[in-house]
Each structure stands twice: as structure tokens, then as C-alpha cells.
Amino acid sequence: MKKEKLFTITQAARTLDMGRNNLLKLLRNNDLLHNREPMRNSPTKTAVKQGLLVAENAEYNRGPVKVPYINTKVTSKGMVWIRDLIEKGTIPQAS
């Protein structure tokens, strides 16, 4: 089985010629990312079920403590969906 290409939020934003923060705002406004802490910017169940976004568990070291966090990735299907949303003109292009 071939593994699908996943894009980080930054890679997806660069590919779509928009800023990272604008992409995050777009995804939050369309209910694909959570708005409130502690789940902010992690994908909603709807986005994961539709196959637009993927949540990956990761961790980083802060001294002797490992801190877990959720890393959001965009699937190829998600890239097409976001591009179509931008082309429809529903959001302003980043300047």
C-alpha cells in the first residue's frame, strides 16, 4: 500500500501561495481546525473523517520532561479542497 503525501501547514501554505497564518485562519473559519485552547489548530473529527487533515502525535523535550503535542498535516485531498475554496473567491488572497 502506497503512503499518501502529507504536507505540513507551512508547506501547504507555500504551495498555495498564501501565508501560514492565513491558511490556519481559513481552516478555523471553515470548522476544520479547533478554535480554543488546548486543542487550538488541531483538526476536527469532521476534517479527519473527510480525509482532508491528519493529526499526528509528537513530542519535544523541555529539559527532562517530554511535552506531547498534536502536529496537523494536510492530505493531497485537503490541498485540492483548499485550492478550490480559494479559487471560488470566498476568501481574499494574501498580499
OpenMM code with the backbone's topology and positions (N, CA, C; nanometers):
from openmm import Vec3, app, unit

residues = "MET LYS LYS GLU LYS LEU PHE THR ILE THR GLN ALA ALA ARG THR LEU ASP MET GLY ARG ASN ASN LEU LEU LYS LEU LEU ARG ASN ASN ASP LEU LEU HIS ASN ARG GLU PRO MET ARG ASN SER PRO THR LYS THR ALA VAL LYS GLN GLY LEU LEU VAL ALA GLU ASN ALA GLU TYR ASN ARG GLY PRO VAL LYS VAL PRO TYR ILE ASN THR LYS VAL THR SER LYS GLY MET VAL TRP ILE ARG ASP LEU ILE GLU LYS GLY THR ILE PRO GLN ALA SER".split()
positions = [
    Vec3(0.0836, -0.1178, 0.0000),
    Vec3(0.0000, 0.0000, 0.0000),
    Vec3(0.0886, 0.1249, 0.0000),
    Vec3(0.0605, 0.2153, -0.0877),
    Vec3(0.1406, 0.3363, -0.1018),
    Vec3(0.0958, 0.4414, -0.0005),
    Vec3(0.1929, 0.5021, 0.0649),
    Vec3(0.1615, 0.6034, 0.1655),
    Vec3(0.1323, 0.7372, 0.0975),
    Vec3(0.0273, 0.8033, 0.1445),
    Vec3(-0.0142, 0.9302, 0.0858),
    Vec3(0.0804, 1.0429, 0.1276),
    Vec3(0.1014, 1.1379, 0.0384),
    Vec3(0.1854, 1.2533, 0.0666),
    Vec3(0.1135, 1.3457, 0.1632),
    Vec3(0.1797, 1.3818, 0.2706),
    Vec3(0.1243, 1.4738, 0.3695),
    Vec3(0.2073, 1.6015, 0.3704),
    Vec3(0.1397, 1.7146, 0.3845),
    Vec3(0.2051, 1.8449, 0.3881),
    Vec3(0.1888, 1.9055, 0.5267),
    Vec3(0.2949, 1.9673, 0.5780),
    Vec3(0.2786, 2.0451, 0.6994),
    Vec3(0.1982, 2.1697, 0.6636),
    Vec3(0.1506, 2.2402, 0.7641),
    Vec3(0.0731, 2.3618, 0.7393),
    Vec3(0.1593, 2.4631, 0.6629),
    Vec3(0.2852, 2.4748, 0.6990),
    Vec3(0.3753, 2.5688, 0.6316),
    Vec3(0.3963, 2.5299, 0.4859),
    Vec3(0.4207, 2.4018, 0.4582),
    Vec3(0.4390, 2.3551, 0.3207),
    Vec3(0.3125, 2.3767, 0.2383),
    Vec3(0.1968, 2.3492, 0.2982),
    Vec3(0.0701, 2.3679, 0.2277),
    Vec3(0.0494, 2.5152, 0.1937),
    Vec3(0.0795, 2.6031, 0.2880),
    Vec3(0.0626, 2.7468, 0.2645),
    Vec3(0.1538, 2.7942, 0.1518),
    Vec3(0.2776, 2.7490, 0.1511),
    Vec3(0.3713, 2.7887, 0.0451),
    Vec3(0.3254, 2.7372, -0.0914),
    Vec3(0.2759, 2.6149, -0.0941),
    Vec3(0.2280, 2.5565, -0.2189),
    Vec3(0.1081, 2.6334, -0.2726),
    Vec3(0.0225, 2.6809, -0.1832),
    Vec3(-0.0980, 2.7536, -0.2217),
    Vec3(-0.0755, 2.9041, -0.2359),
    Vec3(0.0484, 2.9487, -0.2243),
    Vec3(0.0853, 3.0906, -0.2355),
    Vec3(0.0075, 3.1786, -0.1383),
    Vec3(0.0036, 3.1362, -0.0132),
    Vec3(-0.0587, 3.2176, 0.0899),
    Vec3(0.0225, 3.2033, 0.2173),
    Vec3(-0.0035, 3.2893, 0.3124),
    Vec3(0.0692, 3.2852, 0.4382),
    Vec3(0.0189, 3.1729, 0.5281),
    Vec3(0.1059, 3.1273, 0.6161),
    Vec3(0.0727, 3.0198, 0.7082),
    Vec3(-0.0432, 3.0592, 0.7991),
    Vec3(-0.0357, 3.1796, 0.8549),
    Vec3(-0.1408, 3.2249, 0.9457),
    Vec3(-0.2742, 3.2411, 0.8740),
    Vec3(-0.2712, 3.2873, 0.7482),
    Vec3(-0.3952, 3.2997, 0.6708),
    Vec3(-0.4564, 3.1619, 0.6437),
    Vec3(-0.3722, 3.0628, 0.6189),
    Vec3(-0.4224, 2.9275, 0.5970),
    Vec3(-0.4857, 2.8736, 0.7248),
    Vec3(-0.4201, 2.8931, 0.8379),
    Vec3(-0.4763, 2.8481, 0.9644),
    Vec3(-0.6103, 2.9157, 0.9923),
    Vec3(-0.6182, 3.0447, 0.9639),
    Vec3(-0.7426, 3.1195, 0.9843),
    Vec3(-0.8529, 3.0659, 0.8931),
    Vec3(-0.8193, 3.0374, 0.7672),
    Vec3(-0.9146, 2.9819, 0.6720),
    Vec3(-0.9686, 2.8477, 0.7222),
    Vec3(-0.8796, 2.7612, 0.7692),
    Vec3(-0.9206, 2.6301, 0.8167),
    Vec3(-1.0050, 2.6399, 0.9440),
    Vec3(-0.9698, 2.7330, 1.0339),
    Vec3(-1.0510, 2.7530, 1.1547),
    Vec3(-1.1888, 2.8079, 1.1196),
    Vec3(-1.1964, 2.9027, 1.0257),
    Vec3(-1.3248, 2.9621, 0.9873),
    Vec3(-1.4174, 2.8622, 0.9187),
    Vec3(-1.3604, 2.7594, 0.8560),
    Vec3(-1.4401, 2.6558, 0.7894),
    Vec3(-1.4568, 2.5318, 0.8776),
    Vec3(-1.4336, 2.5471, 1.0065),
    Vec3(-1.4534, 2.4412, 1.1070),
    Vec3(-1.3734, 2.3144, 1.0791),
    Vec3(-1.2542, 2.3309, 1.0242),
    Vec3(-1.1667, 2.2158, 1.0049),
    Vec3(-1.0601, 2.2071, 1.1134),
    Vec3(-1.0373, 2.3185, 1.1833),
    Vec3(-0.9453, 2.3217, 1.2972),
    Vec3(-1.0198, 2.3755, 1.4187),
    Vec3(-0.9777, 2.3284, 1.5360),
    Vec3(-1.0364, 2.3776, 1.6607),
    Vec3(-0.9925, 2.5220, 1.6871),
    Vec3(-1.0819, 2.5998, 1.7493),
    Vec3(-1.0541, 2.7400, 1.7780),
    Vec3(-0.9942, 2.7637, 1.9162),
    Vec3(-1.0295, 2.6841, 2.0139),
    Vec3(-0.9946, 2.7130, 2.1531),
    Vec3(-0.8826, 2.6243, 2.2052),
    Vec3(-0.8100, 2.6793, 2.3016),
    Vec3(-0.7062, 2.6030, 2.3704),
    Vec3(-0.7725, 2.4954, 2.4536),
    Vec3(-0.7147, 2.3842, 2.4800),
    Vec3(-0.5806, 2.3404, 2.4436),
    Vec3(-0.5746, 2.2705, 2.3079),
    Vec3(-0.6858, 2.2637, 2.2360),
    Vec3(-0.6901, 2.1928, 2.1081),
    Vec3(-0.6709, 2.2855, 1.9883),
    Vec3(-0.6361, 2.4098, 2.0114),
    Vec3(-0.6259, 2.5072, 1.9032),
    Vec3(-0.5362, 2.4556, 1.7908),
    Vec3(-0.5842, 2.4710, 1.6679),
    Vec3(-0.5136, 2.4331, 1.5452),
    Vec3(-0.4939, 2.2827, 1.5277),
    Vec3(-0.5676, 2.2025, 1.6036),
    Vec3(-0.5674, 2.0591, 1.5771),
    Vec3(-0.6934, 2.0266, 1.4976),
    Vec3(-0.6886, 1.9275, 1.4112),
    Vec3(-0.8016, 1.9014, 1.3217),
    Vec3(-0.9258, 1.8517, 1.3958),
    Vec3(-1.0416, 1.8881, 1.3441),
    Vec3(-1.1680, 1.8399, 1.3992),
    Vec3(-1.1933, 1.6984, 1.3478),
    Vec3(-1.2861, 1.6291, 1.4117),
    Vec3(-1.3199, 1.4931, 1.3678),
    Vec3(-1.3733, 1.4939, 1.2248),
    Vec3(-1.4487, 1.5978, 1.1918),
    Vec3(-1.5052, 1.6092, 1.0575),
    Vec3(-1.3955, 1.6135, 0.9516),
    Vec3(-1.2917, 1.6944, 0.9765),
    Vec3(-1.1821, 1.7082, 0.8805),
    Vec3(-1.1060, 1.5771, 0.8646),
    Vec3(-1.0890, 1.5049, 0.9752),
    Vec3(-1.0174, 1.3774, 0.9692),
    Vec3(-1.1011, 1.2723, 0.8967),
    Vec3(-1.2323, 1.2667, 0.9264),
    Vec3(-1.3195, 1.1690, 0.8605),
    Vec3(-1.3300, 1.1937, 0.7104),
    Vec3(-1.3283, 1.3209, 0.6696),
    Vec3(-1.3351, 1.3537, 0.5277),
    Vec3(-1.2023, 1.3288, 0.4572),
    Vec3(-1.0965, 1.3083, 0.5334),
    Vec3(-0.9663, 1.2815, 0.4739),
    Vec3(-0.8936, 1.4069, 0.4299),
    Vec3(-0.9304, 1.5231, 0.4857),
    Vec3(-0.8662, 1.6486, 0.4478),
    Vec3(-0.7417, 1.6763, 0.5313),
    Vec3(-0.7480, 1.6416, 0.6589),
    Vec3(-0.6380, 1.6668, 0.7517),
    Vec3(-0.6072, 1.5402, 0.8304),
    Vec3(-0.4848, 1.5347, 0.8821),
    Vec3(-0.4409, 1.4223, 0.9640),
    Vec3(-0.3765, 1.4792, 1.0901),
    Vec3(-0.4049, 1.4167, 1.2037),
    Vec3(-0.3424, 1.4560, 1.3301),
    Vec3(-0.2338, 1.3547, 1.3638),
    Vec3(-0.1123, 1.4038, 1.3850),
    Vec3(-0.0020, 1.3163, 1.4239),
    Vec3(0.0435, 1.3551, 1.5633),
    Vec3(0.0569, 1.2568, 1.6494),
    Vec3(0.1064, 1.2832, 1.7835),
    Vec3(0.2578, 1.2949, 1.7782),
    Vec3(0.3095, 1.3960, 1.8462),
    Vec3(0.4540, 1.4182, 1.8507),
    Vec3(0.4894, 1.4679, 1.9904),
    Vec3(0.6161, 1.4780, 2.0172),
    Vec3(0.6596, 1.5313, 2.1468),
    Vec3(0.7952, 1.5976, 2.1318),
    Vec3(0.8210, 1.6889, 2.2225),
    Vec3(0.9512, 1.7541, 2.2266),
    Vec3(1.0000, 1.7541, 2.3700),
    Vec3(1.1305, 1.7662, 2.3870),
    Vec3(1.1897, 1.7654, 2.5204),
    Vec3(1.2023, 1.9070, 2.5730),
    Vec3(1.1551, 1.9249, 2.6938),
    Vec3(1.1703, 2.0524, 2.7638),
    Vec3(1.2433, 2.0195, 2.8924),
    Vec3(1.3759, 2.0205, 2.8818),
    Vec3(1.4564, 1.9728, 2.9930),
    Vec3(1.4376, 1.8225, 3.0048),
    Vec3(1.4114, 1.7742, 3.1250),
    Vec3(1.3929, 1.6296, 3.1431),
    Vec3(1.2506, 1.5817, 3.1106),
    Vec3(1.1613, 1.6732, 3.0768),
    Vec3(1.0207, 1.6392, 3.0557),
    Vec3(0.9895, 1.6327, 2.9061),
    Vec3(0.9150, 1.5295, 2.8654),
    Vec3(0.8683, 1.5197, 2.7269),
    Vec3(0.7284, 1.5794, 2.7207),
    Vec3(0.7115, 1.6803, 2.6333),
    Vec3(0.5847, 1.7503, 2.6203),
    Vec3(0.5152, 1.7036, 2.4926),
    Vec3(0.3958, 1.6439, 2.5058),
    Vec3(0.3242, 1.5982, 2.3869),
    Vec3(0.2499, 1.7123, 2.3177),
    Vec3(0.2364, 1.7030, 2.1862),
    Vec3(0.1566, 1.7985, 2.1103),
    Vec3(0.1033, 1.7304, 1.9855),
    Vec3(0.0054, 1.7948, 1.9220),
    Vec3(-0.0549, 1.7393, 1.8005),
    Vec3(-0.0034, 1.8168, 1.6806),
    Vec3(0.0502, 1.7452, 1.5833),
    Vec3(0.1024, 1.8046, 1.4618),
    Vec3(-0.0006, 1.7826, 1.3510),
    Vec3(-0.0554, 1.8912, 1.2965),
    Vec3(-0.1581, 1.8827, 1.1931),
    Vec3(-0.0931, 1.8795, 1.0553),
    Vec3(-0.1352, 1.7841, 0.9729),
    Vec3(-0.0841, 1.7721, 0.8363),
    Vec3(-0.2021, 1.7747, 0.7393),
    Vec3(-0.1775, 1.8259, 0.6189),
    Vec3(-0.2794, 1.8360, 0.5151),
    Vec3(-0.2552, 1.7247, 0.4146),
    Vec3(-0.3616, 1.6535, 0.3777),
    Vec3(-0.3508, 1.5470, 0.2781),
    Vec3(-0.3595, 1.6063, 0.1370),
    Vec3(-0.3344, 1.5241, 0.0380),
    Vec3(-0.3469, 1.5688, -0.1009),
    Vec3(-0.4910, 1.6097, -0.1308),
    Vec3(-0.5859, 1.5332, -0.0797),
    Vec3(-0.7275, 1.5666, -0.0962),
    Vec3(-0.7575, 1.7011, -0.0294),
    Vec3(-0.6971, 1.7256, 0.0861),
    Vec3(-0.7154, 1.8522, 0.1556),
    Vec3(-0.6586, 1.9688, 0.0767),
    Vec3(-0.5450, 1.9465, 0.0098),
    Vec3(-0.4851, 2.0519, -0.0720),
    Vec3(-0.5792, 2.0907, -0.1866),
    Vec3(-0.6400, 1.9916, -0.2499),
    Vec3(-0.7339, 2.0186, -0.3589),
    Vec3(-0.8544, 2.0951, -0.3061),
    Vec3(-0.9063, 2.0528, -0.1910),
    Vec3(-1.0226, 2.1174, -0.1309),
    Vec3(-0.9936, 2.2635, -0.0974),
    Vec3(-0.8778, 2.2898, -0.0381),
    Vec3(-0.8399, 2.4272, -0.0011),
    Vec3(-0.8201, 2.5121, -0.1265),
    Vec3(-0.7522, 2.4559, -0.2285),
    Vec3(-0.7314, 2.5302, -0.3531),
    Vec3(-0.8648, 2.5673, -0.4176),
    Vec3(-0.9588, 2.4735, -0.4206),
    Vec3(-1.0911, 2.5015, -0.4768),
    Vec3(-1.1622, 2.6104, -0.3979),
    Vec3(-1.1474, 2.6085, -0.2671),
    Vec3(-1.2086, 2.7108, -0.1820),
    Vec3(-1.1508, 2.8484, -0.2130),
    Vec3(-1.0212, 2.8548, -0.2334),
    Vec3(-0.9554, 2.9820, -0.2653),
    Vec3(-0.9980, 3.0300, -0.4037),
    Vec3(-1.0046, 2.9396, -0.5027),
    Vec3(-1.0402, 2.9771, -0.6397),
    Vec3(-1.1840, 3.0251, -0.6518),
    Vec3(-1.2713, 2.9784, -0.5647),
    Vec3(-1.4101, 3.0238, -0.5661),
    Vec3(-1.4205, 3.1707, -0.5235),
    Vec3(-1.3134, 3.2213, -0.4662),
    Vec3(-1.3128, 3.3616, -0.4263),
    Vec3(-1.3824, 3.3873, -0.2940),
    Vec3(-1.3941, 3.2849, -0.2123),
    Vec3(-1.4610, 3.3028, -0.0835),
    Vec3(-1.3712, 3.3688, 0.0199),
    Vec3(-1.2409, 3.3713, -0.0067),
    Vec3(-1.1501, 3.4392, 0.0843),
    Vec3(-1.0596, 3.5313, 0.0050),
    Vec3(-1.0137, 3.6394, 0.0662),
    Vec3(-0.9211, 3.7281, -0.0039),
    Vec3(-0.7823, 3.6649, -0.0122),
    Vec3(-0.7135, 3.6864, -0.1223),
    Vec3(-0.5769, 3.6375, -0.1388),
    Vec3(-0.4831, 3.7181, -0.0485),
    Vec3(-0.3841, 3.6531, 0.0042),
    Vec3(-0.2851, 3.7218, 0.0858),
    Vec3(-0.2039, 3.8158, -0.0021),
    Vec3(-0.1712, 3.9309, 0.0497),
    Vec3(-0.0943, 4.0269, -0.0294),
    Vec3(0.0511, 4.0272, 0.0092),
] * unit.nanometer
topology = app.Topology()
chain = topology.addChain("A")
for resn in residues:
    res = topology.addResidue(resn, chain)
    for name in ("N", "CA", "C"):
        topology.addAtom(name, app.Element.getBySymbol(name[0]), res)
